[in-house]
Amino acid sequence: MRIRTAAPLALAAAAALAGSLLATAPASAASHQGGLHLGKIQYDSPGSDNRSNTSLNAEYVDIHNNGRSTLQLRGYKLKDNTGYTYTFPSHTVGAGKTVRVHTGKGRDSGAHAYWNRGSYVWNNTGDKARLYKPGGTLLDSCSWPKGSGVKVCH
């Protein structure tokens, strides 16, 4: 008889625990609603790594503005584990929009920024992208092990 009453109690406790875990899951997802964050990172450009500008520009980091207003990115920094740093000049990203930071050379536009490097930044064998506010506060980070060449953060 105790087994019969213990099973429903255990089931009720498990359901309550699952419900509380589900209730907390959106809070972590909501941490990026209304802010700037790292999105997709193409850390291994498709094809052979021949250092052509086309190959360098196929390596990129998407930075998404999930907020309700346009943000000025002047002074924001994007860094890797080695210390390579891209500092945004005067560049804006609209509400709900994404700016793609390419490793190679090009002309900045609303949706694209260029690091203007002649060599790759992001390590194919594992690395970590960090986005810093102008004052130096870490805003977001995303890491990956050796893998497929693409990481979708958050």
Chimera marker file (.cmm) of the C-alpha trace (Angstrom):
<marker_set name="trace">
<marker id="1" x="0.000" y="0.000" z="0.000" r="1" g="1" b="0" radius="0.5"/>
<marker id="2" x="2.868" y="2.363" z="0.675" r="1" g="1" b="0" radius="0.5"/>
<marker id="3" x="4.205" y="1.681" z="-2.790" r="1" g="1" b="0" radius="0.5"/>
<marker id="4" x="0.941" y="2.839" z="-4.336" r="1" g="1" b="0" radius="0.5"/>
<marker id="5" x="0.896" y="6.093" z="-2.380" r="1" g="1" b="0" radius="0.5"/>
<marker id="6" x="4.626" y="6.723" z="-2.853" r="1" g="1" b="0" radius="0.5"/>
<marker id="7" x="4.451" y="6.428" z="-6.638" r="1" g="1" b="0" radius="0.5"/>
<marker id="8" x="1.831" y="9.184" z="-7.087" r="1" g="1" b="0" radius="0.5"/>
<marker id="9" x="3.750" y="11.398" z="-4.660" r="1" g="1" b="0" radius="0.5"/>
<marker id="10" x="7.003" y="10.822" z="-6.565" r="1" g="1" b="0" radius="0.5"/>
<marker id="11" x="5.212" y="11.497" z="-9.850" r="1" g="1" b="0" radius="0.5"/>
<marker id="12" x="3.715" y="14.715" z="-8.457" r="1" g="1" b="0" radius="0.5"/>
<marker id="13" x="7.126" y="15.829" z="-7.167" r="1" g="1" b="0" radius="0.5"/>
<marker id="14" x="8.747" y="15.076" z="-10.536" r="1" g="1" b="0" radius="0.5"/>
<marker id="15" x="6.009" y="17.010" z="-12.350" r="1" g="1" b="0" radius="0.5"/>
<marker id="16" x="6.426" y="19.969" z="-9.996" r="1" g="1" b="0" radius="0.5"/>
<marker id="17" x="10.194" y="19.929" z="-10.518" r="1" g="1" b="0" radius="0.5"/>
<marker id="18" x="9.803" y="19.715" z="-14.303" r="1" g="1" b="0" radius="0.5"/>
<marker id="19" x="7.314" y="22.581" z="-14.209" r="1" g="1" b="0" radius="0.5"/>
<marker id="20" x="9.682" y="24.743" z="-12.183" r="1" g="1" b="0" radius="0.5"/>
<marker id="21" x="12.542" y="23.964" z="-14.582" r="1" g="1" b="0" radius="0.5"/>
<marker id="22" x="10.372" y="24.914" z="-17.538" r="1" g="1" b="0" radius="0.5"/>
<marker id="23" x="9.356" y="28.102" z="-15.785" r="1" g="1" b="0" radius="0.5"/>
<marker id="24" x="13.009" y="29.117" z="-15.393" r="1" g="1" b="0" radius="0.5"/>
<marker id="25" x="14.095" y="28.202" z="-18.932" r="1" g="1" b="0" radius="0.5"/>
<marker id="26" x="12.635" y="31.330" z="-20.591" r="1" g="1" b="0" radius="0.5"/>
<marker id="27" x="14.513" y="33.544" z="-18.116" r="1" g="1" b="0" radius="0.5"/>
<marker id="28" x="17.860" y="32.477" z="-19.578" r="1" g="1" b="0" radius="0.5"/>
<marker id="29" x="16.528" y="32.886" z="-23.100" r="1" g="1" b="0" radius="0.5"/>
<marker id="30" x="15.081" y="36.273" z="-22.161" r="1" g="1" b="0" radius="0.5"/>
<marker id="31" x="18.480" y="37.574" z="-21.100" r="1" g="1" b="0" radius="0.5"/>
<marker id="32" x="19.125" y="38.598" z="-24.703" r="1" g="1" b="0" radius="0.5"/>
<marker id="33" x="15.708" y="40.055" z="-25.417" r="1" g="1" b="0" radius="0.5"/>
<marker id="34" x="16.360" y="43.754" z="-25.590" r="1" g="1" b="0" radius="0.5"/>
<marker id="35" x="20.104" y="43.740" z="-26.032" r="1" g="1" b="0" radius="0.5"/>
<marker id="36" x="23.108" y="43.249" z="-28.238" r="1" g="1" b="0" radius="0.5"/>
<marker id="37" x="24.488" y="39.716" z="-28.514" r="1" g="1" b="0" radius="0.5"/>
<marker id="38" x="26.602" y="37.369" z="-30.594" r="1" g="1" b="0" radius="0.5"/>
<marker id="39" x="24.687" y="35.308" z="-33.129" r="1" g="1" b="0" radius="0.5"/>
<marker id="40" x="26.061" y="33.020" z="-35.818" r="1" g="1" b="0" radius="0.5"/>
<marker id="41" x="29.832" y="32.626" z="-36.093" r="1" g="1" b="0" radius="0.5"/>
<marker id="42" x="31.360" y="31.179" z="-39.259" r="1" g="1" b="0" radius="0.5"/>
<marker id="43" x="34.790" y="30.358" z="-37.818" r="1" g="1" b="0" radius="0.5"/>
<marker id="44" x="35.960" y="28.115" z="-40.661" r="1" g="1" b="0" radius="0.5"/>
<marker id="45" x="35.252" y="29.656" z="-44.043" r="1" g="1" b="0" radius="0.5"/>
<marker id="46" x="33.971" y="27.149" z="-46.603" r="1" g="1" b="0" radius="0.5"/>
<marker id="47" x="36.527" y="25.711" z="-49.006" r="1" g="1" b="0" radius="0.5"/>
<marker id="48" x="40.283" y="25.818" z="-48.660" r="1" g="1" b="0" radius="0.5"/>
<marker id="49" x="41.893" y="28.392" z="-46.383" r="1" g="1" b="0" radius="0.5"/>
<marker id="50" x="43.898" y="30.180" z="-49.076" r="1" g="1" b="0" radius="0.5"/>
<marker id="51" x="43.836" y="33.656" z="-47.474" r="1" g="1" b="0" radius="0.5"/>
<marker id="52" x="42.054" y="35.158" z="-50.475" r="1" g="1" b="0" radius="0.5"/>
<marker id="53" x="39.830" y="38.090" z="-49.579" r="1" g="1" b="0" radius="0.5"/>
<marker id="54" x="36.799" y="36.007" z="-50.571" r="1" g="1" b="0" radius="0.5"/>
<marker id="55" x="37.840" y="33.250" z="-48.155" r="1" g="1" b="0" radius="0.5"/>
<marker id="56" x="38.656" y="35.754" z="-45.385" r="1" g="1" b="0" radius="0.5"/>
<marker id="57" x="35.270" y="37.432" z="-45.768" r="1" g="1" b="0" radius="0.5"/>
<marker id="58" x="33.523" y="34.050" z="-45.525" r="1" g="1" b="0" radius="0.5"/>
<marker id="59" x="34.801" y="33.992" z="-41.920" r="1" g="1" b="0" radius="0.5"/>
<marker id="60" x="32.506" y="36.246" z="-39.880" r="1" g="1" b="0" radius="0.5"/>
<marker id="61" x="30.623" y="36.966" z="-36.667" r="1" g="1" b="0" radius="0.5"/>
<marker id="62" x="27.016" y="38.141" z="-36.583" r="1" g="1" b="0" radius="0.5"/>
<marker id="63" x="26.113" y="40.634" z="-33.867" r="1" g="1" b="0" radius="0.5"/>
<marker id="64" x="22.385" y="40.987" z="-33.348" r="1" g="1" b="0" radius="0.5"/>
<marker id="65" x="20.444" y="43.854" z="-31.796" r="1" g="1" b="0" radius="0.5"/>
<marker id="66" x="17.442" y="42.260" z="-30.154" r="1" g="1" b="0" radius="0.5"/>
<marker id="67" x="16.429" y="45.592" z="-28.676" r="1" g="1" b="0" radius="0.5"/>
<marker id="68" x="13.691" y="48.032" z="-29.577" r="1" g="1" b="0" radius="0.5"/>
<marker id="69" x="15.931" y="50.893" z="-30.669" r="1" g="1" b="0" radius="0.5"/>
<marker id="70" x="18.933" y="51.511" z="-32.902" r="1" g="1" b="0" radius="0.5"/>
<marker id="71" x="22.299" y="51.165" z="-31.182" r="1" g="1" b="0" radius="0.5"/>
<marker id="72" x="25.511" y="53.064" z="-31.893" r="1" g="1" b="0" radius="0.5"/>
<marker id="73" x="28.403" y="50.573" z="-31.844" r="1" g="1" b="0" radius="0.5"/>
<marker id="74" x="31.271" y="53.082" z="-31.753" r="1" g="1" b="0" radius="0.5"/>
<marker id="75" x="33.896" y="51.726" z="-29.362" r="1" g="1" b="0" radius="0.5"/>
<marker id="76" x="32.402" y="48.233" z="-28.971" r="1" g="1" b="0" radius="0.5"/>
<marker id="77" x="35.096" y="45.555" z="-29.310" r="1" g="1" b="0" radius="0.5"/>
<marker id="78" x="35.088" y="42.035" z="-30.695" r="1" g="1" b="0" radius="0.5"/>
<marker id="79" x="37.978" y="39.839" z="-29.475" r="1" g="1" b="0" radius="0.5"/>
<marker id="80" x="39.234" y="36.277" z="-29.818" r="1" g="1" b="0" radius="0.5"/>
<marker id="81" x="41.326" y="34.146" z="-27.435" r="1" g="1" b="0" radius="0.5"/>
<marker id="82" x="44.582" y="35.336" z="-28.980" r="1" g="1" b="0" radius="0.5"/>
<marker id="83" x="43.736" y="38.978" z="-28.397" r="1" g="1" b="0" radius="0.5"/>
<marker id="84" x="42.935" y="40.000" z="-31.967" r="1" g="1" b="0" radius="0.5"/>
<marker id="85" x="40.576" y="42.932" z="-31.553" r="1" g="1" b="0" radius="0.5"/>
<marker id="86" x="38.132" y="44.643" z="-33.871" r="1" g="1" b="0" radius="0.5"/>
<marker id="87" x="36.926" y="48.008" z="-32.582" r="1" g="1" b="0" radius="0.5"/>
<marker id="88" x="33.795" y="49.391" z="-34.184" r="1" g="1" b="0" radius="0.5"/>
<marker id="89" x="34.114" y="52.832" z="-35.707" r="1" g="1" b="0" radius="0.5"/>
<marker id="90" x="30.914" y="54.835" z="-35.978" r="1" g="1" b="0" radius="0.5"/>
<marker id="91" x="28.460" y="52.095" z="-36.945" r="1" g="1" b="0" radius="0.5"/>
<marker id="92" x="24.786" y="51.631" z="-36.087" r="1" g="1" b="0" radius="0.5"/>
<marker id="93" x="22.634" y="48.532" z="-35.974" r="1" g="1" b="0" radius="0.5"/>
<marker id="94" x="18.888" y="48.934" z="-36.082" r="1" g="1" b="0" radius="0.5"/>
<marker id="95" x="16.362" y="47.343" z="-33.759" r="1" g="1" b="0" radius="0.5"/>
<marker id="96" x="15.973" y="43.670" z="-34.647" r="1" g="1" b="0" radius="0.5"/>
<marker id="97" x="18.860" y="43.891" z="-37.130" r="1" g="1" b="0" radius="0.5"/>
<marker id="98" x="22.211" y="42.164" z="-37.433" r="1" g="1" b="0" radius="0.5"/>
<marker id="99" x="25.632" y="43.430" z="-38.431" r="1" g="1" b="0" radius="0.5"/>
<marker id="100" x="28.052" y="40.851" z="-39.867" r="1" g="1" b="0" radius="0.5"/>
<marker id="101" x="31.719" y="41.466" z="-39.075" r="1" g="1" b="0" radius="0.5"/>
<marker id="102" x="33.834" y="39.919" z="-41.852" r="1" g="1" b="0" radius="0.5"/>
<marker id="103" x="37.519" y="39.148" z="-41.290" r="1" g="1" b="0" radius="0.5"/>
<marker id="104" x="38.717" y="40.361" z="-44.700" r="1" g="1" b="0" radius="0.5"/>
<marker id="105" x="38.701" y="43.672" z="-46.527" r="1" g="1" b="0" radius="0.5"/>
<marker id="106" x="35.668" y="45.570" z="-47.721" r="1" g="1" b="0" radius="0.5"/>
<marker id="107" x="33.601" y="48.710" z="-47.384" r="1" g="1" b="0" radius="0.5"/>
<marker id="108" x="31.396" y="48.958" z="-44.301" r="1" g="1" b="0" radius="0.5"/>
<marker id="109" x="27.653" y="49.236" z="-44.869" r="1" g="1" b="0" radius="0.5"/>
<marker id="110" x="24.637" y="49.000" z="-42.574" r="1" g="1" b="0" radius="0.5"/>
<marker id="111" x="24.600" y="45.207" z="-42.409" r="1" g="1" b="0" radius="0.5"/>
<marker id="112" x="28.326" y="44.551" z="-42.929" r="1" g="1" b="0" radius="0.5"/>
<marker id="113" x="31.543" y="45.620" z="-41.246" r="1" g="1" b="0" radius="0.5"/>
<marker id="114" x="35.049" y="44.599" z="-42.280" r="1" g="1" b="0" radius="0.5"/>
<marker id="115" x="38.014" y="43.870" z="-40.026" r="1" g="1" b="0" radius="0.5"/>
<marker id="116" x="40.353" y="44.483" z="-43.004" r="1" g="1" b="0" radius="0.5"/>
<marker id="117" x="42.742" y="41.682" z="-42.025" r="1" g="1" b="0" radius="0.5"/>
<marker id="118" x="44.917" y="39.643" z="-44.360" r="1" g="1" b="0" radius="0.5"/>
<marker id="119" x="44.798" y="36.528" z="-42.166" r="1" g="1" b="0" radius="0.5"/>
<marker id="120" x="42.170" y="34.519" z="-40.317" r="1" g="1" b="0" radius="0.5"/>
<marker id="121" x="41.075" y="35.357" z="-36.762" r="1" g="1" b="0" radius="0.5"/>
<marker id="122" x="38.878" y="32.531" z="-35.511" r="1" g="1" b="0" radius="0.5"/>
<marker id="123" x="40.578" y="29.206" z="-34.778" r="1" g="1" b="0" radius="0.5"/>
<marker id="124" x="39.031" y="26.138" z="-36.380" r="1" g="1" b="0" radius="0.5"/>
<marker id="125" x="40.251" y="23.972" z="-33.494" r="1" g="1" b="0" radius="0.5"/>
<marker id="126" x="38.353" y="25.954" z="-30.849" r="1" g="1" b="0" radius="0.5"/>
<marker id="127" x="38.149" y="29.600" z="-29.835" r="1" g="1" b="0" radius="0.5"/>
<marker id="128" x="35.985" y="32.106" z="-28.014" r="1" g="1" b="0" radius="0.5"/>
<marker id="129" x="34.427" y="35.298" z="-29.362" r="1" g="1" b="0" radius="0.5"/>
<marker id="130" x="33.864" y="38.114" z="-26.864" r="1" g="1" b="0" radius="0.5"/>
<marker id="131" x="31.861" y="41.298" z="-27.323" r="1" g="1" b="0" radius="0.5"/>
<marker id="132" x="32.800" y="44.215" z="-25.055" r="1" g="1" b="0" radius="0.5"/>
<marker id="133" x="31.046" y="47.516" z="-24.408" r="1" g="1" b="0" radius="0.5"/>
<marker id="134" x="33.094" y="50.709" z="-24.980" r="1" g="1" b="0" radius="0.5"/>
<marker id="135" x="33.940" y="50.925" z="-21.254" r="1" g="1" b="0" radius="0.5"/>
<marker id="136" x="35.424" y="47.420" z="-21.286" r="1" g="1" b="0" radius="0.5"/>
<marker id="137" x="32.518" y="45.492" z="-19.751" r="1" g="1" b="0" radius="0.5"/>
<marker id="138" x="32.002" y="42.027" z="-21.255" r="1" g="1" b="0" radius="0.5"/>
<marker id="139" x="28.603" y="42.021" z="-22.922" r="1" g="1" b="0" radius="0.5"/>
<marker id="140" x="28.522" y="38.533" z="-24.440" r="1" g="1" b="0" radius="0.5"/>
<marker id="141" x="30.774" y="35.607" z="-25.290" r="1" g="1" b="0" radius="0.5"/>
<marker id="142" x="30.512" y="32.395" z="-27.272" r="1" g="1" b="0" radius="0.5"/>
<marker id="143" x="32.991" y="29.522" z="-27.521" r="1" g="1" b="0" radius="0.5"/>
<marker id="144" x="33.305" y="26.403" z="-29.636" r="1" g="1" b="0" radius="0.5"/>
<marker id="145" x="35.438" y="23.277" z="-29.839" r="1" g="1" b="0" radius="0.5"/>
<marker id="146" x="36.815" y="21.848" z="-33.072" r="1" g="1" b="0" radius="0.5"/>
<marker id="147" x="33.757" y="21.164" z="-35.171" r="1" g="1" b="0" radius="0.5"/>
<marker id="148" x="31.702" y="21.913" z="-38.220" r="1" g="1" b="0" radius="0.5"/>
<marker id="149" x="32.946" y="25.457" z="-38.814" r="1" g="1" b="0" radius="0.5"/>
<marker id="150" x="29.741" y="27.183" z="-37.727" r="1" g="1" b="0" radius="0.5"/>
<marker id="151" x="28.559" y="28.069" z="-34.222" r="1" g="1" b="0" radius="0.5"/>
<marker id="152" x="25.143" y="29.510" z="-33.465" r="1" g="1" b="0" radius="0.5"/>
<marker id="153" x="25.326" y="31.314" z="-30.137" r="1" g="1" b="0" radius="0.5"/>
<marker id="154" x="22.341" y="31.621" z="-27.793" r="1" g="1" b="0" radius="0.5"/>
<link id1="1" id2="2" r="1" g="1" b="0" radius="0.2"/>
<link id1="2" id2="3" r="1" g="1" b="0" radius="0.2"/>
<link id1="3" id2="4" r="1" g="1" b="0" radius="0.2"/>
<link id1="4" id2="5" r="1" g="1" b="0" radius="0.2"/>
<link id1="5" id2="6" r="1" g="1" b="0" radius="0.2"/>
<link id1="6" id2="7" r="1" g="1" b="0" radius="0.2"/>
<link id1="7" id2="8" r="1" g="1" b="0" radius="0.2"/>
<link id1="8" id2="9" r="1" g="1" b="0" radius="0.2"/>
<link id1="9" id2="10" r="1" g="1" b="0" radius="0.2"/>
<link id1="10" id2="11" r="1" g="1" b="0" radius="0.2"/>
<link id1="11" id2="12" r="1" g="1" b="0" radius="0.2"/>
<link id1="12" id2="13" r="1" g="1" b="0" radius="0.2"/>
<link id1="13" id2="14" r="1" g="1" b="0" radius="0.2"/>
<link id1="14" id2="15" r="1" g="1" b="0" radius="0.2"/>
<link id1="15" id2="16" r="1" g="1" b="0" radius="0.2"/>
<link id1="16" id2="17" r="1" g="1" b="0" radius="0.2"/>
<link id1="17" id2="18" r="1" g="1" b="0" radius="0.2"/>
<link id1="18" id2="19" r="1" g="1" b="0" radius="0.2"/>
<link id1="19" id2="20" r="1" g="1" b="0" radius="0.2"/>
<link id1="20" id2="21" r="1" g="1" b="0" radius="0.2"/>
<link id1="21" id2="22" r="1" g="1" b="0" radius="0.2"/>
<link id1="22" id2="23" r="1" g="1" b="0" radius="0.2"/>
<link id1="23" id2="24" r="1" g="1" b="0" radius="0.2"/>
<link id1="24" id2="25" r="1" g="1" b="0" radius="0.2"/>
<link id1="25" id2="26" r="1" g="1" b="0" radius="0.2"/>
<link id1="26" id2="27" r="1" g="1" b="0" radius="0.2"/>
<link id1="27" id2="28" r="1" g="1" b="0" radius="0.2"/>
<link id1="28" id2="29" r="1" g="1" b="0" radius="0.2"/>
<link id1="29" id2="30" r="1" g="1" b="0" radius="0.2"/>
<link id1="30" id2="31" r="1" g="1" b="0" radius="0.2"/>
<link id1="31" id2="32" r="1" g="1" b="0" radius="0.2"/>
<link id1="32" id2="33" r="1" g="1" b="0" radius="0.2"/>
<link id1="33" id2="34" r="1" g="1" b="0" radius="0.2"/>
<link id1="34" id2="35" r="1" g="1" b="0" radius="0.2"/>
<link id1="35" id2="36" r="1" g="1" b="0" radius="0.2"/>
<link id1="36" id2="37" r="1" g="1" b="0" radius="0.2"/>
<link id1="37" id2="38" r="1" g="1" b="0" radius="0.2"/>
<link id1="38" id2="39" r="1" g="1" b="0" radius="0.2"/>
<link id1="39" id2="40" r="1" g="1" b="0" radius="0.2"/>
<link id1="40" id2="41" r="1" g="1" b="0" radius="0.2"/>
<link id1="41" id2="42" r="1" g="1" b="0" radius="0.2"/>
<link id1="42" id2="43" r="1" g="1" b="0" radius="0.2"/>
<link id1="43" id2="44" r="1" g="1" b="0" radius="0.2"/>
<link id1="44" id2="45" r="1" g="1" b="0" radius="0.2"/>
<link id1="45" id2="46" r="1" g="1" b="0" radius="0.2"/>
<link id1="46" id2="47" r="1" g="1" b="0" radius="0.2"/>
<link id1="47" id2="48" r="1" g="1" b="0" radius="0.2"/>
<link id1="48" id2="49" r="1" g="1" b="0" radius="0.2"/>
<link id1="49" id2="50" r="1" g="1" b="0" radius="0.2"/>
<link id1="50" id2="51" r="1" g="1" b="0" radius="0.2"/>
<link id1="51" id2="52" r="1" g="1" b="0" radius="0.2"/>
<link id1="52" id2="53" r="1" g="1" b="0" radius="0.2"/>
<link id1="53" id2="54" r="1" g="1" b="0" radius="0.2"/>
<link id1="54" id2="55" r="1" g="1" b="0" radius="0.2"/>
<link id1="55" id2="56" r="1" g="1" b="0" radius="0.2"/>
<link id1="56" id2="57" r="1" g="1" b="0" radius="0.2"/>
<link id1="57" id2="58" r="1" g="1" b="0" radius="0.2"/>
<link id1="58" id2="59" r="1" g="1" b="0" radius="0.2"/>
<link id1="59" id2="60" r="1" g="1" b="0" radius="0.2"/>
<link id1="60" id2="61" r="1" g="1" b="0" radius="0.2"/>
<link id1="61" id2="62" r="1" g="1" b="0" radius="0.2"/>
<link id1="62" id2="63" r="1" g="1" b="0" radius="0.2"/>
<link id1="63" id2="64" r="1" g="1" b="0" radius="0.2"/>
<link id1="64" id2="65" r="1" g="1" b="0" radius="0.2"/>
<link id1="65" id2="66" r="1" g="1" b="0" radius="0.2"/>
<link id1="66" id2="67" r="1" g="1" b="0" radius="0.2"/>
<link id1="67" id2="68" r="1" g="1" b="0" radius="0.2"/>
<link id1="68" id2="69" r="1" g="1" b="0" radius="0.2"/>
<link id1="69" id2="70" r="1" g="1" b="0" radius="0.2"/>
<link id1="70" id2="71" r="1" g="1" b="0" radius="0.2"/>
<link id1="71" id2="72" r="1" g="1" b="0" radius="0.2"/>
<link id1="72" id2="73" r="1" g="1" b="0" radius="0.2"/>
<link id1="73" id2="74" r="1" g="1" b="0" radius="0.2"/>
<link id1="74" id2="75" r="1" g="1" b="0" radius="0.2"/>
<link id1="75" id2="76" r="1" g="1" b="0" radius="0.2"/>
<link id1="76" id2="77" r="1" g="1" b="0" radius="0.2"/>
<link id1="77" id2="78" r="1" g="1" b="0" radius="0.2"/>
<link id1="78" id2="79" r="1" g="1" b="0" radius="0.2"/>
<link id1="79" id2="80" r="1" g="1" b="0" radius="0.2"/>
<link id1="80" id2="81" r="1" g="1" b="0" radius="0.2"/>
<link id1="81" id2="82" r="1" g="1" b="0" radius="0.2"/>
<link id1="82" id2="83" r="1" g="1" b="0" radius="0.2"/>
<link id1="83" id2="84" r="1" g="1" b="0" radius="0.2"/>
<link id1="84" id2="85" r="1" g="1" b="0" radius="0.2"/>
<link id1="85" id2="86" r="1" g="1" b="0" radius="0.2"/>
<link id1="86" id2="87" r="1" g="1" b="0" radius="0.2"/>
<link id1="87" id2="88" r="1" g="1" b="0" radius="0.2"/>
<link id1="88" id2="89" r="1" g="1" b="0" radius="0.2"/>
<link id1="89" id2="90" r="1" g="1" b="0" radius="0.2"/>
<link id1="90" id2="91" r="1" g="1" b="0" radius="0.2"/>
<link id1="91" id2="92" r="1" g="1" b="0" radius="0.2"/>
<link id1="92" id2="93" r="1" g="1" b="0" radius="0.2"/>
<link id1="93" id2="94" r="1" g="1" b="0" radius="0.2"/>
<link id1="94" id2="95" r="1" g="1" b="0" radius="0.2"/>
<link id1="95" id2="96" r="1" g="1" b="0" radius="0.2"/>
<link id1="96" id2="97" r="1" g="1" b="0" radius="0.2"/>
<link id1="97" id2="98" r="1" g="1" b="0" radius="0.2"/>
<link id1="98" id2="99" r="1" g="1" b="0" radius="0.2"/>
<link id1="99" id2="100" r="1" g="1" b="0" radius="0.2"/>
<link id1="100" id2="101" r="1" g="1" b="0" radius="0.2"/>
<link id1="101" id2="102" r="1" g="1" b="0" radius="0.2"/>
<link id1="102" id2="103" r="1" g="1" b="0" radius="0.2"/>
<link id1="103" id2="104" r="1" g="1" b="0" radius="0.2"/>
<link id1="104" id2="105" r="1" g="1" b="0" radius="0.2"/>
<link id1="105" id2="106" r="1" g="1" b="0" radius="0.2"/>
<link id1="106" id2="107" r="1" g="1" b="0" radius="0.2"/>
<link id1="107" id2="108" r="1" g="1" b="0" radius="0.2"/>
<link id1="108" id2="109" r="1" g="1" b="0" radius="0.2"/>
<link id1="109" id2="110" r="1" g="1" b="0" radius="0.2"/>
<link id1="110" id2="111" r="1" g="1" b="0" radius="0.2"/>
<link id1="111" id2="112" r="1" g="1" b="0" radius="0.2"/>
<link id1="112" id2="113" r="1" g="1" b="0" radius="0.2"/>
<link id1="113" id2="114" r="1" g="1" b="0" radius="0.2"/>
<link id1="114" id2="115" r="1" g="1" b="0" radius="0.2"/>
<link id1="115" id2="116" r="1" g="1" b="0" radius="0.2"/>
<link id1="116" id2="117" r="1" g="1" b="0" radius="0.2"/>
<link id1="117" id2="118" r="1" g="1" b="0" radius="0.2"/>
<link id1="118" id2="119" r="1" g="1" b="0" radius="0.2"/>
<link id1="119" id2="120" r="1" g="1" b="0" radius="0.2"/>
<link id1="120" id2="121" r="1" g="1" b="0" radius="0.2"/>
<link id1="121" id2="122" r="1" g="1" b="0" radius="0.2"/>
<link id1="122" id2="123" r="1" g="1" b="0" radius="0.2"/>
<link id1="123" id2="124" r="1" g="1" b="0" radius="0.2"/>
<link id1="124" id2="125" r="1" g="1" b="0" radius="0.2"/>
<link id1="125" id2="126" r="1" g="1" b="0" radius="0.2"/>
<link id1="126" id2="127" r="1" g="1" b="0" radius="0.2"/>
<link id1="127" id2="128" r="1" g="1" b="0" radius="0.2"/>
<link id1="128" id2="129" r="1" g="1" b="0" radius="0.2"/>
<link id1="129" id2="130" r="1" g="1" b="0" radius="0.2"/>
<link id1="130" id2="131" r="1" g="1" b="0" radius="0.2"/>
<link id1="131" id2="132" r="1" g="1" b="0" radius="0.2"/>
<link id1="132" id2="133" r="1" g="1" b="0" radius="0.2"/>
<link id1="133" id2="134" r="1" g="1" b="0" radius="0.2"/>
<link id1="134" id2="135" r="1" g="1" b="0" radius="0.2"/>
<link id1="135" id2="136" r="1" g="1" b="0" radius="0.2"/>
<link id1="136" id2="137" r="1" g="1" b="0" radius="0.2"/>
<link id1="137" id2="138" r="1" g="1" b="0" radius="0.2"/>
<link id1="138" id2="139" r="1" g="1" b="0" radius="0.2"/>
<link id1="139" id2="140" r="1" g="1" b="0" radius="0.2"/>
<link id1="140" id2="141" r="1" g="1" b="0" radius="0.2"/>
<link id1="141" id2="142" r="1" g="1" b="0" radius="0.2"/>
<link id1="142" id2="143" r="1" g="1" b="0" radius="0.2"/>
<link id1="143" id2="144" r="1" g="1" b="0" radius="0.2"/>
<link id1="144" id2="145" r="1" g="1" b="0" radius="0.2"/>
<link id1="145" id2="146" r="1" g="1" b="0" radius="0.2"/>
<link id1="146" id2="147" r="1" g="1" b="0" radius="0.2"/>
<link id1="147" id2="148" r="1" g="1" b="0" radius="0.2"/>
<link id1="148" id2="149" r="1" g="1" b="0" radius="0.2"/>
<link id1="149" id2="150" r="1" g="1" b="0" radius="0.2"/>
<link id1="150" id2="151" r="1" g="1" b="0" radius="0.2"/>
<link id1="151" id2="152" r="1" g="1" b="0" radius="0.2"/>
<link id1="152" id2="153" r="1" g="1" b="0" radius="0.2"/>
<link id1="153" id2="154" r="1" g="1" b="0" radius="0.2"/>
</marker_set>
